[in-house]
Amino acid sequence: MSPPSSPSPRTGGRRGWPLLAIGAIAAALAAAFAWTAGWLGGASRLTAPAMTNAIEANGPAHPGFRRAHAKGVCVTGVFRSSGQAAALSSARVFRQAETPVLGRMSIGGGDPHGVDAQARVRSMALLLRSDDGQQWRMAMNSFPFFVVATPQGFHAQTLASRPDPATGKPDPARMAAFVAQYPEARKFLAWAKSAPWSNSWGNTRYNGVNAFRFIAADGHEQAVRWSMRPHLAFAPLSPRQREQADADFLAEDLAQRLAQGPLQWDLVLTLAAPGDPVNDPSQPWPDSRAQIVAGTLSLTAAQPQATGACRDINYDPLILPTGIRASDDPILAARSAVYSQSFNRREREIGRGQAPEAIGKGDAR
């Protein structure tokens, strides 16, 4: 799954108490969202700790790192509003001309030393802070829709994809049983098998596959999904690159491109029509839906996450400004709660003396 806090002061390389306080607030917020979504509570229900445990069990332990999307880099830039979304949402970010952005580019998986060319998923996480002090945090991925419709389905997928110790690969029988129980996953598996891999973070489209509700100044609500669509033309990762590319080629490519100028994406809002599956992220909306270009993201610099400002940020997708609300999609509540679990576990690992340098080299989101 692709956690909230602001960068905190550091003393002697260690993160200070404000981060712990914000982490506690984040945990409380995440728990509240998960409870109201009916995800937590009750002996038979899936919990955030159980989900996080399942993610951790699918690979070697990497104390101090995020449980998912462990490898990445920090990025900074600005978002410039087009003004076109101001009628849909009262969020200040759509009314001010320019908003600073602190983000993170990453790959899927829990290995902070993973090989970029072997990672199927590319990801972009952003924190936009408007001039009224409010924050909007996003966590987007290169896949166009989610694999399943519910947290229980994602937990089942996590268990089914656990590598068999004898082969190092998932057990085909367990995967087949998972797909039989959650048939919506067939669509995602077909995408993963057939869609070309991008050869750069800079030319990848990033999708917020969950729906949110935009609230206008007059109270009108509109369900939307959004995506960041690159100005660079898509280019596929070649078979040769899959075999021979440097393990960190995405970060190297990003640095080279940024040295030549900003990288840009348009924030495109897709508006739901009556009957669209607003609360099911596994179901795409028709391509014919109305779209609005809300503005342009320009990234201008990148930093290693060991020392960059994104290191201590939990990109919880439920940290939203006035004018944007979560939908009733249960995956949103699950993401928020699991990110909080990941964040708090990393904090405890630091408290036990984990080297702070390890924290930044990787970081769920």
Disulfide bonds with the S-S distance in Angstrom:
Cys74-Cys310 2.02
